[in-house]
Amino acid sequence: MSIWKNIFCVITSPRYGWEVINDSNIPVGKVMRTAFMPLLIVLALSCFVPMIYDRTLSFSGCLMSGIIHFSAYFISYYIIIYLLGGFYPELVKTEGATARLNDYILYNLIFLVLLMILRNLLPSDFTPVLFFRVYLPWMAYRGTDNLFVKKEKVFKFVVISSALLLGLPLALTAGLSLFNINQ
């Protein structure tokens, strides 16, 4: 099973997609190397596209924006793993459970990175693409079956994981943007 097919499946049909991801048994490192990191590079490069539509943007400003977005999503992955592992230690007790949690976070972040790339490619500051972020909690909810989250903890887990997945990259982007002198 291809990683890109897994991404497509989890976005179009989350319940089936998480089953496919779980069954494909692709190592997290491979998903990171062949999908997440290349998409982060494409995200960073897509920050230059608005220069076509907005002549006031500078190369150095777009470069800083690309570095900030790349860093925010990259750092978010590790922070979210740490925080969810702390909130839910039962999800990291075994190597298999840890791999499923890492997949859960990675594929959800890949979805968000794809949305950011699409947003950068469109010639508007306010794009309807950002409304697709509300789909992430549904994807997250469907992934709880493969994580074996207890039924009574599912709602709380989805709220916490969705808040972290949606909020942390935005918070890191805002925090790192404070260092951007080209704004």
Secondary structure, DSSP 8 states (H G I E B T S, - for coil): --HHHHHHHHHH-HHHHHHHHHHH---HHHHIIIIIHHHHHHHHHHTTTHHHH-TT--HHHHHHHHHHHHHHHHHHHHHHHHHHHHH-GGGGSSHHHHHHHHHHHHHHHHHHHHHHHHHHHSS-SS-GGGGGGGGHHHHHHHHHHHHT--GGGHHHHHHHHHHHHHHHHHHHHHHHHTT-TT-
